[in-house]
Amino acid sequence: MKEIKLEKDSLKTIPLRQIRIHDRFWNRYIRLVKDVLIPYQWEILNDRIEGAEMSHCIQNYRIAAGEADGDFEGAVFQDTDAAKWLEAVAYVLEISPDKDLERLADKTIKLIGRAQCEDGYLNTYFTIKAPGLRWTNLKEGHELYTAGHMIEAAVAYYEATGKTEFLHIVERFADLICQIFGPEDGQCHGYPGHQEIELALIRLYRATGKKRYAELAKYFIDQRGTGENYFLEEEKKDTYRQIFPEFAGYDTKYSQSHLPVREQTTAEGHAVRAVYMYCAMADLAQLNQDRGLLRACGTLWEDMVRRRMYITGGIGSSGILERFTTDYDLPNNCNYSETCASIGLALFGRRMAQITKDASYMDVVERALYNTVLSGIAMDGKSFFYVNPLEVWPDNCMERTSKEHIKPVRQTWFGVACCPPNIARTLASMGQYMYFADEDTLYVNLYISSSMSFELAGDETEVEMESDLTNTGRVKIRMTRREGAEACGLALRIPDYVREYSVRLDGETAGDTAEPEEARTAGNAPGLVKGYLYIEGIRKAETEIEIDFHVPPRFVRANPKVREDAGKLALMKGPLVYCLEETDNGGNLPAIFVSAGQELEEQYEEELLGGVTTISFKGKRLTEDAWEDGALYAERRAAFEDTRLKAVPYHCWNNRGPGEMLVWMKELFPV
């Protein structure tokens, strides 16, 4: 494992209000958040979309507040749908104030406040359904997970609007949690079954300056996996009531509670739980300058992205319990790769990049955002994938089979609906991934057309970026500062897939190289420091940086230990993974064979899928001519026919109707 250096001061994100995105690729999705996702999901939360699964989320709050009759309905963590909706609203309001949307959010916050119990407790499931069973099922009850998402939403809303009502609601709840949990006699010595509150408490500490919140986050992380397993002991108590039948015979690896976190060396269990916990570990490592905790983060990251991650940035290969399995076990047609898990991976990678100033973390973040996260939402913003397979044959996506979790079309909503609002809050907060800054250097992580204004080296700095990364690979950055301003610097991430590039500063070469893969993979090619190309001593009032990334389409192979992909090829261009769809290439896509040693033809198609670069190439298809008698097995010679294939970006699949989809193609070797 590479050595990880803990920087004393973490790189900072740029406030969202200071960034304006105007990118041809990303705008089609980001504009959906305010125009489509937020109003659509509000209707969903109020059960007003015909044909969609009922949410009952807002009604639960009304019942808990004593303003409606009825029983709790939905998942035990149903409250989080509203929390993530409010968090997405907060980011939208920070970028683009909207009085009507703000009034709707304020109205929702007031309802949440009325549903809060006198002692500060806030959870409609336990308030309505099981008021006497608070904190008796941390393994399954999701009380702390739900509190975490509510805290995150409140902090985001406070930072966006300056309003404190929501913040005070969650502070009352957090103060109660601080009383209930901790190391003292009489306190509960448990920790969350589903991690999330840990990273939320750190956000709350940063917003309020109240150390008890960060201290409780540290307690939850330090306590996890120590001594007798809390969840197994909890099951023995008379007050324990099982909620999820599939948790019978509980595996403590599932919740990453099998070992103390500093002793964990492999990514285990439920993928979303894992990456949310890793986020909190990274935050605490930086906050407390804890090198041992950061080393654990690095070890877990390396295991996850080098042995347990899909080419699309998907994680969690098992459809049963949505979990990691073992190294290199990456099946394509039955994997889970939950959208939320890739969002968590991006959150973790962003933190690690901020802490270490290492661009390789952002390579993975970019991979996840451009592929699995975007695959989770249709281009109309009204249907979603929870699961993100790399191969789909609609005919065998059957209920009550091993592939019942695979959906051949995006769904309007889900009974367990964590992914759609998570996508909304991620797209709304994209600016947090694009740039970092320290006192005098701007770090460019994602090449997304945008403009912003912020203080750098003590002076206001304006930045304008025009990017065509996913097509030509050309990027232009303009920096404008006052005459006589202090010198500043620029750190440009050189993506891991770029083998050749040139960088010019006001027409003069600042970086120009074609590096061997070994040097680029290590992030230490000449002129690079941990994957960033540093341009220092920028003094001019106006500076123009021109970047030309060579991003031709390319075939990629998997490590031979990935048994599912041995002898197969995947196609990529820049950060984008490509796939074959039945609508372009006919059915039975696994019967296609491809040779890697051929020219690939790119074409930008303005009218296709909102405008995408497609890739065409030659292939061979196994013919069925010798099988017309319907034989299932026979000693017959394989016969091929030439075919012309067309690939589209993976995230676009299933936007033109149902059909087969394939990422990994069989490689045709010369005889």
Summary of the structure (lengths in Angstrom):
residues: 671
radius of gyration: 25.3
end to end distance: 39.3
largest distance: 83.2
contacts: 2297
relative contact order: 0.09
helix: 38%
strand: 20%
